[in-house]
Amino acid sequence: MSPTNHPPDAPFSSIMVLAEEMHRLAELAVVQYTPVVESIISSKSRDVRHIQHTLDRLLDFGFYDPMVELFRRLCRHYYSIDAEAATDNVLTYREMWDSEDSGEES
């Protein structure tokens, strides 16, 4: 036991609990945002404010592949409306979530 009466691996355990909760939240977000993205795309919506707001929310979950797929699909739709704004969103994603040493191209 450490001087604070916590097991030595307590910080790691706390981080694991937080990571598991983030994963559960991301799964819930996919359930919530899939119909939103589907609706925007299927209706051929040109509501830039709604599209941008949705992209901003999807970007919060850029660590979770199913959310990244929704983000990519919506960016492709947005590109036909405002190519510059769609590109800016992709660049923002890369700045936030791509690791410099991954060596992967999206």
C-alpha positions as CSV (number, residue, x, y, z in Angstrom):
1,M,0.0,0.0,0.0
2,S,1.1,3.5,-0.8
3,P,1.2,6.2,1.9
4,T,-2.4,7.3,1.0
5,N,-3.7,3.7,1.6
6,H,-4.5,3.2,-2.1
7,P,-3.0,0.2,-4.0
8,P,-0.1,1.2,-6.2
9,D,-2.1,0.5,-9.4
10,A,-5.1,2.8,-8.3
11,P,-4.2,5.6,-10.8
12,F,-4.1,3.0,-13.6
13,S,-7.4,1.6,-12.5
14,S,-9.0,5.0,-12.5
15,I,-7.7,5.7,-16.0
16,M,-9.1,2.3,-17.2
17,V,-12.5,3.1,-15.7
18,L,-12.5,6.5,-17.5
19,A,-11.5,4.9,-20.8
20,E,-14.3,2.3,-20.5
21,E,-16.8,5.1,-19.8
22,M,-15.6,7.1,-22.8
23,H,-16.1,4.0,-24.9
24,R,-19.6,3.5,-23.6
25,L,-20.4,7.1,-24.3
26,A,-19.0,6.8,-27.8
27,E,-21.2,3.8,-28.5
28,L,-24.2,5.7,-27.3
29,A,-23.2,8.7,-29.5
30,V,-23.1,6.4,-32.6
31,V,-26.7,5.3,-31.8
32,Q,-27.8,8.9,-31.4
33,Y,-25.9,10.4,-34.4
34,T,-26.4,7.7,-37.0
35,P,-30.0,8.7,-37.8
36,V,-29.0,12.4,-37.8
37,V,-26.3,11.8,-40.4
38,E,-28.5,9.5,-42.4
39,S,-31.3,12.1,-42.4
40,I,-29.0,14.9,-43.6
41,I,-27.6,12.7,-46.4
42,S,-30.8,11.1,-47.5
43,S,-32.7,14.4,-47.6
44,K,-29.8,16.0,-49.4
45,S,-29.9,18.7,-46.8
46,R,-28.0,21.9,-47.5
47,D,-28.5,23.3,-44.0
48,V,-25.0,24.4,-43.4
49,R,-25.5,25.3,-39.8
50,H,-27.0,21.9,-39.0
51,I,-24.3,20.1,-40.9
52,Q,-21.5,22.0,-39.3
53,H,-23.0,21.5,-35.8
54,T,-23.3,17.8,-36.4
55,L,-19.7,17.6,-37.7
56,D,-18.5,19.4,-34.6
57,R,-20.3,16.9,-32.3
58,L,-18.9,14.0,-34.3
59,L,-15.5,15.4,-34.0
60,D,-15.7,15.1,-30.2
61,F,-15.6,11.3,-30.7
62,G,-12.7,11.1,-33.3
63,F,-11.1,8.4,-31.2
64,Y,-13.9,5.9,-32.1
65,D,-13.9,4.4,-35.6
66,P,-17.7,4.2,-36.1
67,M,-18.0,7.9,-35.3
68,V,-15.1,8.7,-37.7
69,E,-17.0,6.8,-40.4
70,L,-20.1,9.0,-39.8
71,F,-17.8,12.1,-39.9
72,R,-16.3,11.0,-43.2
73,R,-19.7,10.3,-44.7
74,L,-21.1,13.7,-43.7
75,C,-17.9,15.5,-44.9
76,R,-18.4,13.9,-48.3
77,H,-21.9,15.2,-48.4
78,Y,-20.8,18.6,-47.2
79,Y,-18.1,18.8,-49.8
80,S,-20.7,19.2,-52.6
81,I,-22.1,22.1,-50.7
82,D,-19.0,23.9,-49.4
83,A,-15.8,22.2,-50.4
84,E,-13.6,24.6,-48.4
85,A,-15.6,24.1,-45.2
86,A,-15.6,20.3,-45.6
87,T,-11.8,20.4,-46.2
88,D,-11.4,22.5,-43.1
89,N,-13.3,19.9,-41.1
90,V,-11.0,17.1,-42.3
91,L,-7.9,19.2,-41.4
92,T,-9.4,19.9,-38.0
93,Y,-9.9,16.1,-37.5
94,R,-6.3,15.4,-38.5
95,E,-5.0,18.1,-36.1
96,M,-7.0,16.7,-33.2
97,W,-6.9,13.0,-33.7
98,D,-4.1,11.9,-36.2
99,S,-0.9,11.0,-34.5
100,E,2.2,12.4,-36.1
101,D,4.0,9.1,-36.0
102,S,1.2,6.9,-37.3
103,G,2.4,7.1,-40.8
104,E,-1.1,6.6,-42.0
105,E,-2.9,8.7,-44.6
106,S,-6.6,9.2,-44.5
